[in-house]
Amino acid sequence: MTYEEGVLKTPERGEEPDGDGYVPSARRIERERFKRARARRAAAVAALSTLVTAVVLFVVITGSPGWPRTRDTFFSAAYARKALPQVLDGLLLNLRLLVVCGAAVLVLGLLLAVARTLRGPVFFPLRALATAYTDFFRGLPLIICLLMVVFGVPALRLQGVTTDPVVLGGAALVLTYSAYVAEVFRAGIESVHPSQRAAARSLGLSSGQALRFVVLPQAVRRVVPPLLNDLVSLQKDTGLVSIAGAVDAVYAAQIIAGKDFNFTPYVVAGLVFVALTIPMTRFTDWVTARMDRRRAQGGLV
């Protein structure tokens, strides 16, 4: 005899129990069969609706009067083959900027968040400066920040300050994104219940130790999904350094497009960025779902 759904169950004649002696009831078998049928029906409906939508869009776009000209200007296979190697070469610069700027943004953003959460009147100037920084660079459009840094810093003619457009463009990205990341970290720090800090202090930890060993580990775990979203945005915005003359994927496409007035290289560069962004987005969704499951099970503080 076995338990099935809270009811003591005896295998019926002709039924073969499994290795544990478990025999599913007829009601459970019917319910599982219904769930599988409903899942198959939902998948079939989704596939059919997607196919119909794709066919309708294809017919509308290819049947438009300007489609032949648009196809030759934006979707030329010959220009795509010509542009792809140079776009990929420029993409290496975007990836280097992503790695270096991403690390700098995380460090600076965390420092700003900690500065904004420091307690006591003695830290008021530091809190005020951190607040002013985040408010200013969150409100300043990234493109304007890039123009001001890339063209404004060389105009000052400061001794020992680089004029490399890649370095200056990366600095502008760090200035802007660190303000957004600082707010993400600050939200994570403030989401930790004050009792956690009080418990750490009662165990003999100082304020700094409580922040480092108790508050920050919990805060960082809670804000991993939004941090990954900011990383995805940073990966796309590295293409803006092309306005300074840095030959990245976008500028490489611009060079080719400017020779023959064909915009297919821009499409190629866009598809390359999309190919990078989609895996990062799916990874972000997976991390978010995993943390939600752990939180629902009580495994994440």
Rosetta blueprint (number, residue, H / E / L):
1 M L
2 T E
3 Y E
4 E E
5 E L
6 G L
7 V E
8 L E
9 K E
10 T L
11 P L
12 E L
13 R L
14 G L
15 E L
16 E L
17 P L
18 D L
19 G L
20 D L
21 G L
22 Y L
23 V L
24 P L
25 S L
26 A H
27 R H
28 R H
29 I H
30 E H
31 R H
32 E H
33 R H
34 F H
35 K H
36 R H
37 A H
38 R H
39 A H
40 R H
41 R H
42 A H
43 A H
44 A H
45 V H
46 A H
47 A H
48 L H
49 S H
50 T H
51 L H
52 V H
53 T H
54 A H
55 V H
56 V H
57 L H
58 F H
59 V H
60 V H
61 I H
62 T H
63 G L
64 S L
65 P L
66 G L
67 W H
68 P H
69 R H
70 T H
71 R H
72 D H
73 T H
74 F H
75 F L
76 S L
77 A H
78 A H
79 Y H
80 A H
81 R H
82 K H
83 A H
84 L H
85 P H
86 Q H
87 V H
88 L H
89 D H
90 G H
91 L H
92 L H
93 L H
94 N H
95 L H
96 R H
97 L H
98 L H
99 V H
100 V H
101 C H
102 G H
103 A H
104 A H
105 V H
106 L H
107 V H
108 L H
109 G H
110 L H
111 L H
112 L H
113 A H
114 V H
115 A H
116 R H
117 T H
118 L L
119 R L
120 G L
121 P H
122 V H
123 F H
124 F H
125 P H
126 L H
127 R H
128 A H
129 L H
130 A H
131 T H
132 A H
133 Y H
134 T H
135 D H
136 F H
137 F H
138 R H
139 G H
140 L L
141 P L
142 L H
143 I H
144 I H
145 C H
146 L H
147 L H
148 M H
149 V H
150 V H
151 F H
152 G H
153 V H
154 P H
155 A H
156 L H
157 R L
158 L L
159 Q L
160 G L
161 V L
162 T L
163 T L
164 D L
165 P H
166 V H
167 V H
168 L H
169 G H
170 G H
171 A H
172 A H
173 L H
174 V H
175 L H
176 T H
177 Y H
178 S H
179 A H
180 Y H
181 V H
182 A H
183 E H
184 V H
185 F H
186 R H
187 A H
188 G H
189 I H
190 E H
191 S H
192 V L
193 H L
194 P H
195 S H
196 Q H
197 R H
198 A H
199 A H
200 A H
201 R H
202 S H
203 L L
204 G L
205 L L
206 S L
207 S H
208 G H
209 Q H
210 A H
211 L H
212 R H
213 F H
214 V H
215 V H
216 L H
217 P H
218 Q H
219 A H
220 V H
221 R H
222 R H
223 V L
224 V H
225 P H
226 P H
227 L H
228 L H
229 N H
230 D H
231 L H
232 V H
233 S H
234 L H
235 Q H
236 K H
237 D H
238 T H
239 G H
240 L H
241 V H
242 S H
243 I H
244 A H
245 G L
246 A L
247 V L
248 D L
249 A H
250 V H
251 Y H
252 A H
253 A H
254 Q H
255 I H
256 I H
257 A H
258 G H
259 K H
260 D H
261 F L
262 N L
263 F L
264 T H
265 P H
266 Y H
267 V H
268 V H
269 A H
270 G H
271 L H
272 V H
273 F H
274 V H
275 A H
276 L H
277 T H
278 I H
279 P H
280 M H
281 T H
282 R H
283 F H
284 T H
285 D H
286 W H
287 V H
288 T H
289 A H
290 R H
291 M H
292 D H
293 R H
294 R H
295 R H
296 A H
297 Q L
298 G L
299 G L
300 L L
301 V L
